[in-house]
Amino acid sequence: MIRKLAVILIVTVLLSSCVYTWRDDTSALMHMGKEGSAVITLNTALLRTTDASSILPSGETMERIDFIALELTPGNDAYPLALSDWDVTGTVNGRLSSTEVGTLLIWDSGFVRGRNAGQKHYVNKALGVSAGIPKDGIILFTTSDYDSAYTSLYDSSEIMIEEETAFKMENSYAALYMNSPLTLPSLGFDLPKETLDKMNRIILYVEDVDESGFSISGEISMENEQSARTLCTFLRNLLIQEVRRNGEPLDVRALSGIFRYENSVLRISGYELPFDKMSTLLTKEI
C-alpha cells in the first residue's frame, strides 16, 4: 500500500473523542529538514477558519487535529518523483490524550508493540507505519524506523530549520521547506533538472486564503545570480502562458512583480494558487 495512504489512515485510526491536550512542538519541527528532504506543514486549525476548509478531510477526527508536520525523504533519485516513493515521518499535534491514543493502539488488531528495546511504539506492518506518543498531545509516525525518527526529532542537538523560520511555518496556513533538494514531486510543469540542481533552499508560505485560493510567498536560494535569473524568467513565462491560456487580461508589469530576483535569491510574492489547481495536483499524485 502506498505510503501516502498509510499516512492518511494512521491519522484517522489514532484519534478518539474524549478530553485532549494541545502541545506546541516547535522543537521537533526545527529538527526536520535534512538535506534532500521536504518539510510540509499544515495549520489545520487556521485552515478550518477559511474557504480552504473545503479541501480538508471532513469529520470529527479532523476537528481535533490542529497542526501537521511532515518530513518527506526521497526513496530514489528519479525526477520528478511520485509522492508514493517518498518515505514519510510526521507529527500530528492537537487535542489528543496520550492515554487514550495508547489504548487505541493496544486494542487495534492492526498494530503490535514494537519489538526493539527503544522508545515505546506500535507497528502496523500492513500499512508500513510505526506510531507512538512522544509527548501528550503529539503523535509521531513514520514509514521508516521509529527509534531513528524519535532520536532525530526529540533527542538531537542538530538544528535544521532556524527557530524564526519554524515559528513562521507553524503560524502560516501551510508551508514548504527544502534544504538542497535532490528531486521534486510532479508540479504540473517540467522544471529543468539542471535548475533544480542549483537550488540551495526553498521556503514557501501560504500567508493568505480567500474565496478563490491560496496566496503564496517565499524565497528560493540559488547557486548564483545567473541561476536565480534563469529560474525567475522560467516562472514568469509559465505564469504569462497560464494567463493567456485562461483568456485573462495580461498585465506584464504586475505579473513580473510576483517573481523577482536579488543576487542569488528568487523572491515570490502573492502567487495565487486556486483551490481547483491544488486539488488537481493532489489528485494526480495520490
C-alpha positions in Angstrom: 0.0 0.0 0.0 1.4 3.4 -0.9 2.8 5.4 1.9 0.6 8.5 1.4 -2.5 6.3 2.1 -0.7 5.0 5.2 -0.2 8.5 6.5 -3.9 9.3 6.0 -5.0 6.1 7.7 -2.7 6.4 10.6 -4.1 9.8 11.5 -7.6 8.5 11.2 -7.0 5.4 13.3 -5.2 7.1 16.1 -7.6 9.8 17.2 -10.5 9.5 19.6 -13.2 11.6 21.2 -12.6 12.5 24.8 -10.6 15.2 26.7 -7.5 16.4 24.9 -4.4 18.5 25.4 -2.8 20.8 22.8 1.0 20.7 22.9 3.2 23.0 20.9 6.1 21.1 19.1 8.2 23.8 17.5 11.4 22.0 18.6 10.6 18.8 16.6 9.9 20.9 13.5 13.3 22.6 13.9 15.0 19.1 13.7 13.2 18.3 10.4 14.7 19.3 7.0 17.8 17.2 6.5 19.5 17.6 3.1 17.3 16.5 0.2 14.1 16.2 2.2 10.9 18.2 2.0 9.1 19.5 5.1 5.5 20.3 4.7 3.4 21.9 7.4 -0.4 22.4 7.6 -2.0 24.5 10.3 -5.4 22.8 10.0 -6.8 24.9 12.9 -6.2 28.1 10.8 -7.3 26.4 7.5 -10.6 25.4 9.0 -11.5 29.1 9.5 -11.1 29.8 5.8 -12.6 28.8 2.4 -9.8 26.3 2.2 -11.7 24.1 4.7 -13.5 22.6 1.8 -10.3 20.8 0.6 -9.6 19.3 4.1 -11.0 15.9 5.0 -14.2 16.4 6.9 -15.5 14.7 10.1 -15.0 14.7 13.8 -11.4 13.4 13.5 -10.1 16.4 11.6 -11.7 18.7 14.1 -9.2 17.5 16.7 -6.1 17.9 14.6 -4.6 21.4 14.8 -1.2 21.1 13.2 0.6 18.5 11.0 4.3 18.5 10.1 5.6 16.0 7.5 9.2 15.3 6.5 9.4 13.5 3.1 12.6 11.8 2.2 13.1 10.7 -1.4 13.3 6.9 -1.8 15.3 7.2 -5.0 16.8 9.9 -7.3 14.2 9.8 -10.0 12.9 13.2 -11.2 10.1 14.0 -10.9 9.4 11.6 -8.0 5.9 10.4 -7.2 4.8 11.0 -3.7 4.4 7.3 -3.2 8.2 7.0 -3.5 9.0 9.3 -0.6 9.5 8.0 3.0 7.4 9.9 5.5 8.0 10.9 9.1 5.5 13.2 10.7 3.9 14.7 13.8 0.3 15.4 14.5 -0.5 18.0 17.1 -3.9 18.5 18.6 -6.4 17.9 21.4 -5.0 14.4 22.0 -4.9 12.2 25.1 -1.8 10.1 25.2 -3.5 7.6 27.5 -6.5 7.1 25.2 -4.4 7.0 22.0 -2.2 4.4 23.5 -5.2 2.4 24.5 -6.5 2.6 20.9 -3.1 1.3 19.6 -3.1 -1.6 22.0 -6.5 -2.7 21.2 -6.4 -2.2 17.4 -5.6 -5.6 15.9 -3.6 -4.0 13.1 -1.0 -2.7 15.5 1.5 -4.7 17.5 4.0 -3.5 20.1 7.4 -2.6 18.6 9.9 -5.4 19.5 13.1 -3.4 20.0 14.1 -2.0 23.3 13.9 1.6 22.3 11.1 4.1 22.5 7.6 2.7 23.1 5.7 2.5 19.9 3.4 0.3 17.8 3.8 -1.1 14.3 1.3 -1.7 11.6 3.0 -4.0 9.0 0.1 -3.9 6.6 0.4 -0.1 6.3 4.1 0.0 6.7 3.7 2.6 9.5 5.1 2.8 13.1 3.5 5.2 15.6 3.9 6.4 19.1 3.2 9.2 21.6 6.4 11.1 22.4 4.5 13.7 24.4 1.0 14.3 25.5 -0.9 15.9 22.6 1.5 14.7 20.0 1.6 11.6 17.7 4.8 10.7 15.9 4.5 8.3 12.9 7.0 7.1 10.3 7.2 4.7 7.4 10.9 4.1 8.3 12.5 3.2 11.7 10.6 4.6 14.7 13.6 4.9 17.1 15.6 6.7 14.4 12.7 9.1 13.8 12.3 9.8 17.5 16.0 10.4 18.0 16.3 12.8 15.1 13.3 14.9 16.3 13.4 14.7 20.1 16.9 13.6 21.1 19.1 15.5 18.8 21.0 18.8 19.1 21.2 19.4 15.4 19.0 22.3 14.2 18.0 22.0 10.6 15.3 24.8 10.4 16.1 28.1 12.2 13.7 28.9 15.1 12.4 32.1 13.3 11.6 30.1 10.2 10.0 27.2 12.1 7.8 29.7 14.0 6.7 31.3 10.8 5.9 27.9 9.3 3.8 27.0 12.3 1.8 30.2 12.1 1.2 30.1 8.3 -1.7 28.3 6.9 0.8 25.9 5.2 4.5 26.0 4.4 7.1 24.1 2.5 10.8 23.9 3.3 13.5 22.1 1.3 17.2 22.1 2.0 19.4 21.3 -1.1 16.5 19.4 -2.9 17.6 16.3 -4.8 14.3 15.8 -6.6 10.7 17.1 -6.5 7.2 15.6 -6.9 5.4 16.4 -10.1 4.4 20.1 -10.1 2.3 20.1 -13.3 5.2 21.5 -15.3 8.7 20.4 -16.2 11.3 22.4 -14.2 14.6 21.7 -15.8 16.7 19.3 -13.7 19.8 21.5 -14.1 17.8 24.3 -12.5 16.8 22.1 -9.6 20.4 21.0 -9.1 21.3 24.7 -8.5 18.7 25.2 -5.7 20.1 25.6 -2.2 17.0 26.2 -0.2 13.2 26.6 -0.8 10.9 28.3 1.7 7.3 28.9 0.7 4.5 30.1 2.9 0.7 30.2 2.4 0.1 33.5 4.1 -3.4 34.3 2.9 -6.5 32.4 1.8 -9.6 33.9 0.1 -12.6 32.5 -1.7 -10.6 31.7 -4.8 -7.5 30.1 -3.5 -4.1 30.5 -1.7 -1.6 33.3 -1.8 1.9 32.0 -1.7 5.1 34.0 -0.8 8.6 33.0 0.0 12.1 32.6 -1.5 14.3 30.2 -3.3 18.1 30.5 -2.7 20.0 29.5 -5.8 23.7 28.7 -6.5 24.4 32.2 -8.1 22.7 35.2 -9.6 22.6 33.7 -13.1 20.7 30.6 -11.9 18.3 32.9 -10.0 17.7 34.9 -13.1 17.1 31.8 -15.2 14.6 30.4 -12.7 12.8 33.8 -12.5 12.5 34.0 -16.3 11.2 30.4 -16.4 8.5 31.0 -13.8 7.4 34.4 -15.3 7.0 32.8 -18.7 4.9 30.0 -17.2 2.7 32.5 -15.5 2.2 34.6 -18.6 1.4 31.4 -20.6 -1.2 30.5 -18.0 -2.9 33.9 -18.0 -3.1 33.8 -21.8 -4.4 30.3 -21.8 -7.2 31.3 -19.4 -8.0 34.4 -21.6 -7.4 36.8 -18.7 -6.1 40.4 -19.1 -2.3 40.4 -19.3 -0.6 42.9 -17.0 3.1 42.0 -17.5 4.3 44.6 -15.0 2.1 43.2 -12.2 2.9 39.6 -13.1 6.6 40.4 -13.1 6.4 41.6 -9.5 5.3 38.1 -8.4 8.7 36.7 -9.3 11.8 38.8 -8.9 15.4 38.0 -8.0 18.0 39.8 -6.0 21.5 38.5 -6.2 21.2 34.7 -5.9 17.7 34.7 -4.3 14.4 34.4 -6.1 11.6 36.1 -4.2 8.0 35.1 -4.6 5.2 37.5 -3.5 1.5 36.9 -3.8 1.4 34.0 -6.2 -2.2 32.9 -6.5 -2.9 29.1 -6.5 -6.6 28.4 -7.0 -8.2 25.6 -4.9 -9.1 23.6 -8.0 -5.5 23.6 -9.2 -4.3 22.5 -5.8 -6.9 19.7 -5.8 -5.8 18.6 -9.3 -2.2 18.4 -8.2 -3.1 16.4 -5.1 -5.4 14.1 -7.1 -2.7 13.5 -9.7 -0.2 12.5 -7.1 -2.5 10.5 -4.8 
